[in-house]
């Protein structure tokens, strides 16, 4: 059993609130809210969260958010 709480807590550390996780056959899509201003983002992960290390997960999300800004 995978503990997804660590991924949610990692998001909170970088100022994001996890709203939903859409799980597809080959990837996860996150719906997150930036706490600072309330903006909501959809982030397509390249694969499922549990197939990524926490560091890789956070780096990927940070890079996606920097592209959106």
For each residue, the residues with C-beta under 8 A, 3 or more apart:
1:
2: 50
3: 6
4: 7 8 21 49 50
5: 8 9
6: 3 9 10 54
7: 4 10 11 18 49 54 57
8: 4 5 11 12 18
9: 5 6 12 13
10: 6 7 13 14 54 57 58
11: 7 8 14 16 17 18 30 32 61
12: 8 9 15 16 17 18
13: 9 10
14: 10 11 58 61 62
15: 12 34 35 36
16: 11 12 32 33 34 35 61
17: 11 12 32 33 35
18: 7 8 11 12 21 30 31 32
19: 31 32 33 40
20: 30 31
21: 4 18 28 29 30 31 49
22: 28 29 30 31
23: 28 48
24: 27 28 29
25:
26: 47 48
27: 24 44 45 46 47 48
28: 21 22 23 24 45 47 48 49
29: 21 22 24 42 43 44 45
30: 11 18 20 21 22 42 43 45 61
31: 18 19 20 21 22 40 41 42 43
32: 11 16 17 18 19 40 41 43 61
33: 16 17 19 38 39 40 41
34: 15 16 37 38 39 40 41 65
35: 15 16 17 38
36: 15
37: 34
38: 33 34 35
39: 33 34
40: 19 31 32 33 34
41: 31 32 33 34 64 65 68
42: 29 30 31
43: 29 30 31 32 61 64 65
44: 27 29 64
45: 27 28 29 30 48 49 52 57 60
46: 27 60
47: 26 27 28 51 52
48: 23 26 27 28 45 51 52
49: 4 7 21 28 45 52 57
50: 2 4
51: 47 48
52: 45 47 48 49 56 57 60
53: 56 57
54: 6 7 10 57 58
55: 58 59
56: 52 53 59 60
57: 7 10 45 49 52 53 54 60 61
58: 10 14 54 55 61 62
59: 55 56 62 63
60: 45 46 52 56 57 63 64
61: 11 14 16 30 32 43 57 58 64 65
62: 14 58 59 65 66
63: 59 60 66 67
64: 41 43 44 60 61 67 68
65: 34 41 43 61 62 68 69
66: 62 63 69
67: 63 64
68: 41 64 65
69: 65 66
